[in-house]
Amino acid sequence: MWKTSVKDIAGEVLCVSQFTLLANTTKGNKPDFHRAMSAESSRQLYNVFLDKMKQLYVPDRIRGGIWKFDTDVTTQGARIDGQFGAMMDVSLTNEGPITFTLDTRKFEYVTPPNGGGEKKKGKGDSSGSAEPTQSTPGSPGGEL
């Protein structure tokens, strides 16, 4: 099962922009999105990401898109509806036992002062409470 890649099986890649997965939830009962990029900057970055994916693979096998607020996209008979930054209902049917979330930021693992447990503290952890690590182009988390 783990001996082939998406390229090996000529699979498709679905790209979904979902910045809310990394919201700061460390205080209160509401997620904090104040550190998120502006909608326009996010849209541009997502477009660059999709373009790079299409350069590295078969363009017709990359699913995702930049949507204007009044536009739907149809690709090869498969309907892809969406609006960047809009409230949408999205569902997923997995064809396998697991789903991966890829986070290319580097984590710093530290031993707690009391020496207990396997707590980890990292820059860019999923709580969103730390500053993201700076990366150089070509490194994990760097420029596309």
Helices and strands as residue ranges (DSSP letters): E 13-14, G 19-22, H 39-56, G 59-61, E 62-63, E 73-75, E 78-80
